[in-house]
Amino acid sequence: MKEAISSGTILFNQNNGVRRYLLLNYPTGHWDFIKGGIESGENLHETAIRETQEETGITDIEFIDGYEEQIEYFFRINNNDIHKTVFFFLAKTNSINVTLSHEHLNFIWLEYENAVKKLTYDNAINLLKKSELFLQN
């Protein structure tokens, strides 16, 4: 079985006391957070920054200290079984303008309750719940 490691960002902005999370619509139809594979010589934070810039055009991100979560899942592609681990970091941006990459179909900024409803996979919903709880404490 092939092993894959990725890094991603749970990105939010906050204006006038309202926090909104950025969700991306992937070509397979699901809604999820920013993430992508680690390139040679990168650490997890560098990958999260690069992927955020490539997938959204957003360059002003500030990681929230103390938050790092990981998820694991399995999938199959080209008759190969893959075990994937994705490390997620929570980050704030002042931007709301997104320049979507060719890797995605759409994006949306949503407040917590609506973001929970929009996310497709349980592991993403759990990440969002942990993120919101972390920010409230």
N, C-alpha and C positions, 0 to 999 in steps of 0.2 A: 504494500500500500504506500502510495506517495504521501509525503508530508508537505503541507504548505503553511506558511506563516504570513499574516498580513497585519497591518496596523490601520487604525481608523480614528475618526473624530466624531464625538457627539457635540455638534456645534449649536450654540444658541446665541441670540442677541437679546438685549433687554433695554426697552425704551419706555419711559414713563411708568416704571414698575411692572411692565408686562413682559414676561419671558416667553420667547418663541424658539422652537427647535427647528433645525433644517432637516428635512427628509428628502431623499432622492428616489426617483422612480427608475428602477433598473429595467433593461430590455426584456427580462423574463416576466415583468409585470409587478414585481414586488416593490414595496416601499421600505427603505432602510437608510442607514447612516453612511457617511463617507468612509470608504475603506479601499485598501489596495495592497498589492504585494510589495515586499521589501526589495529594494534594488541593492546591488553590490555596494558595500561600504556604508550603507545607511544604518542608523539606529532606529528604534521604534518611533521616537518623537520626530525625527527627520522625515521618516516615511509619512507620518500623519500630516505633517506640514505640507509636504510635496503633494500628497493626494488631495488635500483640501484645495490647494492652489490649482491643480490640474482639473479637478472635477467641478469646481465652483467659481474659480477666478478670485476667490477671497484670500487676501494675503495678511490681513490684520487679525491674527488669532492669538489669544492669550490662554495658555493652558491653566487649568485650575489645579493648584497644588494638592497632592494627596489622592487624586482620583486616577485609578487605573483598574480596568476590569478586563477580563478575557472571556471569550466564548469559544466553544469547540463544536464542530459539526462535521458530518461526512456527506460527500456527494460523489457522483459518478460523472465522468466526462471522457469521451472517446474510449470507452471500455476500460477506463482506469478508475479505481476507487481512490478517493482522496480524503485524507483527514486534515482538516483545516483548523488552525488556531488563529484567532483575531484578537489583538490587543487594542482596547479602546481608551482614548483619553477624552476628558471633558474640556471644552474650550469655548471661550467667549469671543465674539466679534462685535464690532460696531457697525459692520456692513449689513445691508439687506439686499443689495444688488448681487445677483448671481449670474455668472456667465457659464452656462451649462456645457460640459464637455460632450463629445460624441458618444460617450459611454452611457449616457442616461437619456431618458425620454422626457422627464419633467422634474420639477422641484416644488416644494411648498414649505413655507414657514408656518408652524402651528403652535398654539399654546398647548401646554402639557396634556390636558384632557383629550383634545382633538388629535394630538400626535399619537397618543396611546391607541386610539381607535383606528388611525390610518396605517400604523406599522403592520407589516404582514406577519412577521415571525415572532414567536414567543420569546426567543432569546433577545431580540431587539426591544421588545416591550419591557422585559426585565431590566435591560440596560437603562432604558429611559426612566423607569421607576427608581432605580438606584441613583441615577443622576439627579433627579428631582429631589429625592430625599437628602442627598449629599449637599445640594445647594441650599436647602431649607435649614440645615443644621449649622 
